[in-house]
Structures are given as structure tokens and as C-alpha cells.
């Protein structure tokens, strides 16, 4: 992928996406939004320009190799591991991402409506 000038990327319902890795620090990507990619189990972020990360879906493995400008995260976990996602975010992200200013967490509970 040679989209070094791309600043905003949204991935929505990518059913065949399993691993996502941004390892090139020269990417100009500032905002990354991932929503409802059911098979996604691993996300590795490394672009130094990234400021905002949004994620909605099942619990995945997150790795932040080098993201010194990442200040805002919005995470919404669904499925049976949603509580683990919230726990992981609270315990890890505050340490892994030292410049984090905003962390919004949502844990969607399944409900039966009669």
C-alpha cells in the first residue's frame, strides 16, 4: 500500500480482514476508524501522525508500536468478550499511550426485547 498521504481511513464491515498493521512511521494517517470487522483479531498501529483511533467490534489484540501523537481513543466492544475489552483498555492503554487525553469506552450489552 503506497497511500502515504492518506490522513483519514475508515474500515467498515470488512468481513475478510483478520490482521491490520500500520508499521510505516511516514504515513500521514491522523484518524483511523474501524467498525464491525468480525474476523479482525489483531491491530498494530505505528504511524507517528495518528491522533485519533476509533474501534467498534469484538475484542481484538491491540499493539501501539509508536504513536506519540495519539491523544483520543473511542472504543466500543461488542460480543461475549466485551467486559475483557473494557478491562484491557483501562489497564493497558493508560500506560501504553502516555499522551492519551481522551478514552471513551462503551461496552454494549445484549438485551432481549419482548
MOZI-V946343 format. One record per residue. PSI is psi in whole degrees, 0 to 359 (999 if undefined). NEAR is the number of other ideal C-beta (glycine too) atoms within 10 Angstrom. D_LAST is the distance of its C-alpha to the last C-alpha in Angstrom with 1 decimal. Layout:
# MOZI-V946343
{{PSI | NEAR | D_LAST} {PSI | NEAR | D_LAST}}
This chain:
# MOZI-V946343
{{126 | 7 | 47.8} {48 | 6 | 50.3} {56 | 11 | 48.1} {338 | 11 | 49.9} {355 | 8 | 49.5} {128 | 14 | 45.8} {338 | 12 | 44.3} {125 | 11 | 40.6} {128 | 14 | 38.5} {129 | 10 | 34.8} {122 | 15 | 33.3} {122 | 10 | 29.9} {46 | 10 | 28.2} {92 | 15 | 31.5} {339 | 9 | 30.2} {3 | 8 | 33.7} {121 | 15 | 34.7} {317 | 11 | 35.2} {140 | 12 | 37.8} {124 | 17 | 38.8} {124 | 12 | 42.1} {101 | 18 | 44.0} {352 | 11 | 47.3} {113 | 14 | 49.8} {347 | 13 | 50.5} {352 | 9 | 52.0} {142 | 22 | 48.7} {11 | 14 | 48.1} {123 | 24 | 44.4} {324 | 16 | 43.0} {126 | 15 | 39.3} {124 | 23 | 37.2} {125 | 15 | 33.5} {123 | 20 | 31.5} {124 | 14 | 27.9} {55 | 16 | 25.7} {92 | 22 | 28.6} {334 | 14 | 26.9} {356 | 13 | 30.1} {121 | 21 | 32.0} {355 | 14 | 33.1} {127 | 12 | 36.3} {121 | 20 | 37.3} {119 | 14 | 40.8} {134 | 21 | 41.9} {352 | 17 | 45.5} {128 | 23 | 46.5} {345 | 16 | 48.2} {350 | 16 | 47.2} {124 | 23 | 43.4} {331 | 17 | 42.2} {132 | 17 | 38.4} {125 | 24 | 35.9} {134 | 16 | 32.3} {132 | 23 | 30.0} {125 | 17 | 26.3} {192 | 20 | 25.2} {159 | 17 | 25.5} {131 | 21 | 28.2} {167 | 21 | 31.6} {124 | 11 | 35.1} {139 | 20 | 36.7} {125 | 13 | 40.5} {91 | 19 | 42.3} {310 | 14 | 45.9} {100 | 12 | 47.4} {69 | 23 | 45.5} {343 | 13 | 47.6} {1 | 12 | 46.1} {111 | 25 | 42.4} {341 | 16 | 41.3} {126 | 16 | 37.7} {137 | 20 | 34.7} {113 | 15 | 31.0} {129 | 21 | 28.9} {107 | 18 | 25.2} {138 | 22 | 24.3} {171 | 18 | 21.2} {187 | 13 | 20.5} {342 | 9 | 21.4} {19 | 14 | 24.7} {324 | 20 | 23.6} {325 | 12 | 24.9} {324 | 13 | 28.2} {318 | 23 | 28.5} {315 | 17 | 28.4} {316 | 14 | 30.9} {316 | 17 | 33.1} {316 | 21 | 33.2} {324 | 11 | 34.1} {326 | 10 | 36.8} {314 | 12 | 38.4} {327 | 18 | 38.2} {326 | 11 | 39.9} {319 | 8 | 42.9} {334 | 15 | 42.8} {87 | 19 | 42.7} {336 | 9 | 45.2} {10 | 11 | 44.9} {125 | 17 | 41.1} {322 | 10 | 40.5} {126 | 9 | 36.8} {107 | 15 | 34.0} {123 | 11 | 30.5} {134 | 16 | 27.9} {132 | 13 | 24.2} {105 | 15 | 22.0} {120 | 11 | 18.7} {138 | 7 | 16.1} {137 | 8 | 13.3} {144 | 5 | 9.8} {130 | 4 | 6.5} {129 | 3 | 3.8} {999 | 2 | 0.0}}
